[in-house]
Amino acid sequence: MDKIKRPQSLKKKILLFMILCWGVPIAVFFTFTTFSYRNGIVEKAEGLMVDELENVAAFASIRVEDAIALCQKPSYEKTWENAWKKYHAGKYSKNEYLQEVNSSLTGKFYLDKRFSLYAYYCYGDEEPECFRSRIGVPYKSYVSEIQPHIQNLIESDSSYACVLVVDNRIFIVRNLYTTMDYERYGTLVVELNRDKLFADVPPDMRENMVVCFNDSEGLLNFMNEEEAQTGGRGALLEQLLAVYDGSSDGKLDRIENSAYNGYLYQNRQDNYHIGVILFAKRSELYSSLYEFYMIIFIMLLLFVPLFCYGIHFFRRHIQEPIGNMLRASGRMETGEIGITVEGEMPNEEFLHMKESFDRMSAQVKYLFDYVYDEKLARKDAQIQALQAQINPHFLNNTLEMMNWQARMSGDMIVSKMIESLGTVLDYRINRANVKEIHLAEELQCIDAYFYIMTMRFGQRLSIEREIDDELLYIMVPPLILQPIVENAIVHGVETVTNGAIHLKVYHDERNVYFEVRNTGKQMTEQDKQRIQAILAGDEDQIPKNTGRHTSIGISNVNRRIRLVYGEEYGLSIVQGEDCVTVSTITIPYQTAEEEKSLKERNAVEKELRNMARLNK
């Protein structure tokens, strides 16, 4: 027998209709608009980059020209020339000659922050006679590292100021001659402060900049070596340096990859040639283009309601009513008893189906609530009965101690003790019918109890608290910590000379933990088995005299926790190293109410099924 072919979903048909009436026209509009405006935005961004490069080259050239003019100034002033002539004629000693030159060098270059160092060579000397550095460069380091690179310029017969780069540092070298007979008497070398040279360049731009002087070997590289390799900037730099010719004027070259655009601008001056290389992230350079794309996208979203109106009739009269019915059925199937169909029905047929569904759901909810409320009432009565069993046995000892303390000390201590006792009693009496309280209230009672116990035991008892502040306002069952602390004191602190209690409240992703650590005597294997039996609810293991109230207390706390949150939660007591006993209460964190409700509903649904079978 041939299978019956299922009809195509109405939603798919509406989707196809929407694509034909909305998607195609919008796609055509988007494509046309993108290609129309993209070129204009790209040209504008490229123009801004050209302006930036020209400005960098222009400002740098002005500062280099100023430095060259300052190096040429001594020739016009003739101060050094006259001192050299006096030395040459025997009127000055060499020290006097060098002292006058060095004094002039200090005033012109050392005190000027645009320069980092200066070196002055007497003609014929292999090493500088005058040297001074603002940045702490040693004389020997200069001679061994810098001088070999400029030796050819020192030995050349030229009075032009030469600009060169050595080890990412920029220098000006000029041989000095007399003005009348053109006789050489010395050489001046100065280093420019490159930060001052490019002070007008913003830091973020400088970090993506390389400057060439005269050739591709003379590089001032401002980029971090490791970052220079990211995004392929290292390969772009090599390609741009291959294009740099050292002679072009006003020429711009551009090379790009997927992440960066690289630009080279060349400019020729009288004494040198400069080339500025700048890298720009495409995502930042064309940000306005991406913003334009975002505007187009927003326009698409705004056009959606207009085109969706064409399918509104189909959705309103057919798809939406069916969808509401299906969603209500699905929610009821997952346990939302009493759910009603949402939304208005557009016609009489769907309205009749909605009313029938709502009546059926209301009848099921009535039966569910009846059984559910009955079960909750039984559980509340059980919890209240367990809370009522917690006996404040420590009250007698406290009152005896307070009377004794009143006789031995002043009224302030007695007042404080009475206040703490009042806090504990008020908490126990007023919380008798309260299911849950904030943790902060529970801790307030514990603090009062700690004070009473501290006064009782004195220096025998030390107490530490470690509370996660974000847990102070979670809801917890009342009277769950005081029985645990009291048990730690009765069975732990009282059995040793000096005892300690550490209360810690913390949580992880799933649970909240209340941990009480106390010192005491070593437990026997029989003691451990008895504790586990008490926690399991075996009343035969509860002592008949000493410790009976604390044993009942920890048993009740464990039973209450399990009744409220489920069997996987509760109280555990173990003894670790150094006779330290750890009592830990575990309750769920955040989603506890949802888990509790789901479990109870599942249990009630099971009872409903059993009742249905019995009715049959």
C-alpha positions in Angstrom: 0.0 0.0 0.0 1.4 3.4 -1.0 2.2 5.8 1.8 0.0 8.9 2.0 2.0 11.9 1.1 2.0 14.4 3.9 1.0 18.0 2.8 3.6 20.7 2.9 3.7 22.9 6.0 1.7 26.1 5.8 4.7 27.9 7.4 7.0 26.8 4.5 4.5 28.1 1.9 4.3 31.5 3.7 8.1 31.6 4.0 8.5 31.0 0.2 5.9 33.8 -0.4 7.9 36.1 1.9 11.2 35.5 0.1 9.7 36.2 -3.3 7.9 39.4 -2.2 10.5 40.7 0.2 13.9 39.0 -0.1 14.5 39.5 -3.8 13.6 43.2 -4.0 15.6 44.0 -0.9 18.6 42.1 -2.2 18.6 44.1 -5.4 18.4 47.3 -3.4 21.2 46.3 -1.1 23.5 45.3 -4.0 22.9 48.5 -5.9 23.3 50.8 -2.9 26.5 49.0 -1.8 28.3 49.3 -5.1 27.1 52.9 -5.6 28.5 54.2 -2.3 31.5 51.9 -1.6 33.9 53.6 -4.1 33.2 57.0 -2.6 33.8 55.9 0.9 37.0 54.1 -0.1 38.3 57.2 -1.9 37.6 59.4 1.1 39.5 57.0 3.4 42.4 56.9 1.0 42.5 60.7 0.8 42.7 61.0 4.6 45.6 58.6 4.7 47.5 60.6 2.0 46.9 63.8 4.1 48.2 62.1 7.2 51.4 60.9 5.4 52.0 64.3 3.9 51.6 66.0 7.3 54.0 63.6 8.9 56.6 64.0 6.2 56.2 67.8 6.2 56.5 68.3 10.0 59.5 65.8 10.2 61.2 67.7 7.3 60.8 71.0 9.1 62.4 69.7 12.2 65.2 68.1 10.4 65.8 71.3 8.4 65.9 73.3 11.7 68.5 70.9 13.1 70.6 71.2 9.9 70.4 75.0 10.1 71.5 74.8 13.7 74.5 72.7 12.7 75.4 75.2 10.0 75.1 78.2 12.3 78.6 77.9 13.9 80.1 78.4 10.4 78.4 81.7 10.1 79.1 82.8 13.6 82.9 81.9 13.2 83.2 81.2 16.9 84.7 77.7 16.4 86.7 78.9 13.4 88.3 81.8 15.3 89.1 79.5 18.3 90.7 77.0 15.9 92.8 79.8 14.2 94.0 81.0 17.6 94.9 77.4 18.5 96.6 77.0 15.1 98.6 80.2 15.6 99.7 79.1 19.0 97.6 81.7 20.9 95.3 79.0 22.4 96.3 75.7 23.9 94.4 72.7 22.7 92.5 72.6 26.0 91.5 76.2 25.7 90.4 75.6 22.1 88.3 72.6 23.0 86.9 74.2 26.1 85.5 77.1 24.0 84.1 74.7 21.4 82.6 72.4 24.1 81.0 75.4 25.9 79.3 76.4 22.6 78.2 72.8 21.9 76.6 72.5 25.3 74.6 75.7 24.8 73.5 74.8 21.3 72.8 71.0 21.5 73.1 69.5 25.0 70.6 72.0 26.5 68.2 71.6 23.5 65.9 68.6 24.1 65.6 68.1 20.3 69.1 66.5 20.4 70.3 63.4 22.3 74.1 63.8 21.9 76.9 65.6 20.1 80.4 64.7 19.1 83.1 67.1 17.8 86.2 65.8 15.9 89.3 67.9 15.4 90.5 67.5 11.9 92.8 64.6 11.7 91.8 63.0 15.0 90.3 59.5 14.9 88.0 59.9 17.9 85.9 62.9 19.1 87.6 65.4 21.4 84.2 66.7 22.7 81.4 64.4 23.5 78.2 64.6 25.6 75.0 62.6 25.7 71.6 63.5 27.2 70.4 59.8 27.2 73.5 58.3 28.9 75.3 56.8 25.9 78.9 56.0 27.0 81.7 57.5 25.0 83.2 54.0 24.2 79.8 52.7 23.1 79.6 55.6 20.6 83.1 55.1 19.3 82.6 51.3 18.8 78.9 51.2 17.6 78.2 54.5 15.9 81.5 55.9 14.6 82.2 53.0 12.1 79.0 53.9 10.3 79.8 57.5 9.9 83.6 57.2 9.3 83.2 57.6 5.5 81.3 60.8 6.0 84.0 62.1 8.3 86.7 61.3 5.8 84.8 62.7 2.9 85.6 66.2 1.5 82.1 67.8 1.7 80.6 70.6 3.8 77.0 69.4 3.2 75.0 68.3 6.2 74.3 64.6 5.8 71.4 62.7 7.5 71.7 59.0 8.2 70.2 56.4 10.4 72.2 54.0 12.6 70.6 51.3 14.8 67.2 53.0 14.6 68.8 56.4 15.6 69.0 59.4 13.4 72.2 61.5 13.1 73.4 64.6 11.2 77.1 64.7 10.2 78.7 67.9 8.9 82.4 68.6 8.1 83.5 72.1 9.2 85.6 74.5 6.9 86.9 78.0 7.3 84.8 80.6 5.4 87.6 82.4 3.6 90.2 79.8 2.5 87.9 76.7 2.8 90.3 74.9 5.1 88.9 72.0 7.1 89.2 72.2 10.9 86.7 69.7 12.3 83.6 67.5 12.1 80.3 67.9 14.0 78.0 64.9 14.7 74.7 65.3 16.5 71.9 62.8 17.2 68.3 63.9 16.9 65.7 63.0 19.5 63.3 60.9 17.4 60.4 61.3 19.8 60.7 65.1 19.5 61.2 64.8 15.8 57.8 63.1 15.4 56.1 64.7 18.4 53.1 65.7 16.2 52.3 62.1 15.3 49.7 60.5 17.5 51.0 57.5 19.5 48.6 55.0 17.9 49.7 56.1 14.4 53.4 56.1 15.5 53.1 52.5 16.6 52.3 51.6 12.9 55.0 53.8 11.3 58.4 53.3 9.7 60.5 56.2 8.3 63.3 55.9 5.7 66.1 58.4 5.2 68.0 58.3 1.8 67.7 54.5 1.3 65.9 51.4 2.5 68.6 50.6 5.0 68.2 53.8 6.9 65.1 52.9 8.9 63.5 54.5 11.9 61.1 51.7 12.9 58.5 52.6 15.6 56.7 49.3 15.4 57.0 46.6 18.1 59.0 43.7 16.6 56.6 41.0 17.7 53.5 43.0 16.7 55.0 43.9 13.4 54.6 40.3 12.3 50.9 40.2 13.1 48.4 40.7 10.3 51.2 40.2 7.7 52.7 43.7 8.3 56.2 42.3 8.0 55.6 41.1 4.5 54.0 44.4 3.5 57.0 46.3 4.9 59.4 44.3 2.8 57.3 45.0 -0.4 57.2 48.7 0.4 60.9 49.0 1.0 61.5 47.3 -2.3 59.4 50.1 -3.9 61.3 52.9 -2.1 63.8 54.5 -4.5 65.3 57.4 -2.5 64.7 59.9 -5.2 61.0 60.4 -5.9 59.2 63.5 -4.7 55.5 63.5 -3.7 55.0 59.9 -4.8 52.5 57.6 -3.0 52.5 53.8 -3.2 49.9 51.4 -1.6 50.1 47.7 -0.9 47.4 45.8 1.0 46.5 42.4 2.4 43.4 41.0 4.1 44.1 42.8 7.4 46.2 45.9 6.7 46.8 48.6 4.1 50.4 49.7 3.7 51.3 53.2 2.4 54.6 54.7 1.3 55.0 58.5 0.8 58.3 59.8 -0.6 59.6 63.4 -0.4 62.9 64.8 -1.6 64.8 67.6 0.3 68.0 69.5 -0.4 70.2 67.4 1.9 68.3 64.2 2.3 65.3 62.1 1.1 62.5 61.0 3.4 60.0 58.1 3.0 57.2 57.6 5.4 55.6 54.1 5.7 52.3 53.8 7.5 50.1 50.8 8.2 46.4 51.0 8.8 43.9 48.3 9.8 41.3 47.9 7.2 38.6 47.5 9.9 39.4 51.0 11.2 40.2 52.6 7.9 36.9 51.6 6.3 34.9 51.8 9.5 32.5 54.3 7.8 31.9 51.7 5.1 31.0 49.1 7.8 28.7 51.6 9.4 27.0 52.1 6.1 26.5 48.4 5.8 24.9 48.5 9.3 22.6 51.3 8.2 21.5 49.2 5.3 20.9 46.2 7.6 18.8 48.4 9.9 16.8 49.6 6.9 16.1 46.0 6.0 14.8 45.4 9.5 12.5 48.4 9.2 11.2 47.2 5.8 10.2 43.8 7.3 6.9 44.9 8.8 5.8 46.4 5.5 6.4 43.2 3.6 5.1 41.0 6.3 1.7 42.7 6.0 1.2 40.7 2.8 1.1 37.4 4.7 -0.7 38.8 7.8 -4.1 37.4 6.7 -2.8 33.8 6.4 -1.0 33.9 9.7 -3.9 35.6 11.5 -6.7 33.3 10.4 -5.0 30.0 10.1 -1.4 29.6 11.4 -1.7 31.6 14.7 -4.8 29.8 16.0 -3.3 26.4 15.2 0.0 27.5 16.8 -1.7 28.6 20.0 -3.6 25.4 20.3 -0.4 23.3 19.7 1.6 25.4 22.2 -1.0 25.0 24.9 -1.2 21.3 24.4 2.6 21.1 24.6 2.8 23.1 27.8 0.1 21.0 29.4 2.0 17.8 28.4 5.1 19.1 30.2 3.2 19.6 33.4 1.6 23.1 33.3 -1.7 21.9 34.6 -4.6 24.4 34.1 -3.1 26.2 31.2 -5.4 28.0 28.8 -5.1 28.7 25.1 -3.6 32.2 24.7 -4.7 34.8 22.2 -8.0 35.6 20.6 -9.6 33.2 18.1 -10.4 34.9 14.7 -13.4 32.7 13.9 -16.1 30.6 15.4 -14.6 27.2 14.8 -11.3 27.9 16.6 -13.2 29.7 19.4 -15.2 26.5 20.1 -12.0 24.4 20.2 -10.4 26.9 22.6 -13.3 26.9 25.0 -13.5 23.1 25.0 -9.7 22.9 25.7 -9.9 25.4 28.5 -12.7 23.6 30.3 -10.9 20.3 30.1 -7.7 21.9 31.5 -9.6 23.5 34.4 -11.1 20.2 35.4 -7.7 18.5 35.4 -6.2 21.4 37.5 -9.0 21.1 40.1 -8.2 17.4 40.7 -4.4 18.1 40.7 -4.6 21.0 43.2 -6.8 18.9 45.5 -4.2 16.1 45.8 -1.3 18.5 45.7 -2.6 20.8 48.5 -3.4 17.7 50.6 0.2 16.4 50.3 1.7 19.9 51.1 -0.4 20.1 54.2 0.8 16.7 55.4 4.4 17.8 54.7 4.0 21.2 56.5 2.6 19.5 59.5 5.5 17.0 59.5 8.1 19.8 59.2 6.5 21.9 62.0 6.4 18.8 64.2 10.1 18.2 63.6 10.9 21.9 64.4 8.9 21.7 67.6 11.1 18.8 68.8 14.2 21.0 68.9 14.7 21.5 72.6 16.8 24.5 73.8 18.6 22.4 76.4 21.4 24.9 76.6 19.1 27.4 78.3 19.5 26.0 81.8 23.3 26.1 81.6 23.1 29.6 80.2 20.9 31.0 83.0 23.2 29.4 85.6 26.2 30.9 84.0 24.5 34.3 83.7 23.7 34.3 87.4 27.2 33.4 88.3 28.6 36.1 86.0 26.3 38.7 87.5 27.7 38.0 90.9 31.3 38.2 89.7 31.2 41.1 87.2 29.4 44.3 86.2 25.9 44.7 84.7 27.1 45.4 81.1 28.2 41.8 80.6 24.9 40.5 82.1 23.0 42.9 79.9 24.8 41.6 76.8 24.2 38.0 77.8 20.5 38.7 78.4 20.3 40.4 75.0 21.9 37.4 73.2 19.6 35.0 75.0 16.6 37.1 74.1 17.7 37.0 70.5 17.9 33.2 70.5 14.6 32.8 72.3 12.8 35.3 70.1 14.1 33.6 67.0 13.0 30.2 68.1 9.6 31.2 69.2 8.7 33.6 66.3 10.0 31.1 63.5 7.9 28.2 64.7 5.5 28.5 61.7 7.8 30.0 59.2 9.0 27.7 56.4 11.9 29.8 55.1 13.9 32.8 56.2 16.9 34.7 55.0 20.3 33.3 55.8 21.2 36.6 57.5 18.5 36.0 60.1 19.8 32.5 60.8 23.3 33.9 61.2 22.0 36.6 63.6 20.7 33.8 65.9 24.0 31.9 65.6 26.0 35.1 66.6 23.9 35.4 69.7 24.4 31.8 70.5 28.2 32.1 69.9 28.3 35.0 72.4 26.6 33.0 75.1 28.9 30.1 74.5 32.0 32.4 74.5 31.0 33.8 77.9 30.4 30.2 79.2 33.7 28.7 78.1 35.9 31.9 78.1 39.3 31.3 76.6 38.6 27.6 76.2 36.6 28.4 73.0 37.7 30.2 69.9 35.2 30.9 67.1 35.8 31.8 63.4 33.2 32.8 60.8 33.7 32.7 57.0 30.5 33.7 55.2 30.0 34.4 51.5 28.3 37.8 51.5 26.3 37.1 48.3 24.5 34.3 50.1 23.1 36.4 53.0 19.7 36.8 51.4 19.1 33.3 50.1 16.1 31.5 51.7 16.8 28.6 54.1 14.7 26.6 56.5 14.9 28.2 60.1 16.8 26.6 62.9 19.2 24.5 60.9 22.5 25.9 62.0 22.0 26.2 65.8 21.5 22.5 66.5 24.7 21.7 64.5 26.7 24.3 66.4 25.3 23.1 69.7 26.2 19.5 68.8 29.8 20.6 68.0 30.1 22.3 71.4 28.5 19.5 73.5 30.3 16.6 71.7 33.5 18.4 70.8 34.5 21.5 72.7 33.3 20.3 76.1 35.5 17.2 75.8 38.8 19.1 75.4 40.7 21.7 77.3 40.7 24.2 74.5 38.3 24.0 71.6 37.7 25.8 68.3 34.7 26.1 66.0 34.9 27.3 62.4 31.6 28.2 60.6 31.9 28.5 56.8 29.1 29.2 54.3 29.9 29.0 50.6 28.5 27.7 47.3 29.4 26.3 43.9 27.4 26.2 40.7 24.8 23.7 42.0 24.8 23.7 45.9 25.1 25.9 49.0 27.2 24.4 51.8 27.0 25.2 55.6 30.2 23.8 57.1 30.9 23.6 60.9 34.3 22.4 62.0 35.1 21.7 65.6 37.9 20.2 67.6 37.3 17.3 70.0 38.4 13.8 70.9 39.0 11.0 68.5 35.8 9.2 67.4 35.7 5.4 67.7 34.3 3.3 64.9 31.3 2.7 67.0 30.7 6.5 67.4 30.9 7.0 63.7 28.3 4.2 63.1 26.0 5.7 65.7 26.2 9.1 64.1 25.2 7.7 60.7 22.4 5.8 62.3 21.0 8.9 63.9 21.2 10.8 60.6 19.3 7.9 59.0 16.5 8.4 61.5 17.2 5.4 63.8 15.8 6.7 67.2 17.2 3.7 69.1 20.7 5.2 68.6 19.7 8.5 70.3 21.2 8.6 73.9 18.7 8.5 76.8 20.5 11.2 78.9 23.6 13.3 78.1 23.6 14.5 74.4 20.0 13.4 73.8 18.7 16.8 72.7 21.6 17.5 70.4 21.2 14.1 68.8 17.5 14.8 68.2 18.4 18.2 66.8 20.8 16.9 64.2 18.4 14.1 63.2 15.6 16.6 62.8 17.7 19.0 60.8 18.7 16.2 58.4 15.1 15.1 58.0 13.8 18.6 57.5 16.4 19.3 54.8 15.5 16.1 52.9 11.8 16.8 53.2 12.1 20.3 51.8 14.8 19.8 49.1 14.9 16.0 48.4 16.8 12.9 49.4 20.0 14.0 47.7 20.5 16.9 50.2 20.9 16.9 53.9 23.5 16.8 56.7 26.7 14.8 56.8 29.2 14.4 59.8 32.7 13.1 59.3 35.9 13.3 61.3 39.1 14.3 59.6 42.7 14.6 60.6 43.8 16.1 64.0 40.4 15.0 65.5 38.5 17.8 63.6 34.9 17.0 63.1 33.2 18.5 60.0 29.4 18.8 59.9 28.1 19.9 56.4 24.6 20.9 55.4 24.0 20.8 51.6 21.1 22.5 49.9 20.5 23.4 46.3 21.6 26.7 44.9 19.4 29.0 42.7 17.2 26.5 40.9 16.2 24.7 44.0 12.5 25.8 43.9 12.1 24.7 40.3 13.6 21.2 41.0 11.4 20.9 44.1 8.3 21.8 42.3 9.1 19.4 39.4 9.6 16.5 41.8 6.4 17.2 43.7 4.4 17.6 40.5 5.8 14.3 39.2 4.8 12.6 42.4 1.3 14.0 42.3 0.8 13.1 38.7 1.7 9.5 39.7 -0.9 9.6 42.4 -3.4 11.0 39.8 -2.7 8.1 37.5 -3.2 5.6 40.4 -6.5 7.3 41.3 -7.7 7.1 37.7 -7.0 3.4 37.6 -8.9 2.9 40.8 -11.9 4.9 39.4 -12.0 2.6 36.4 
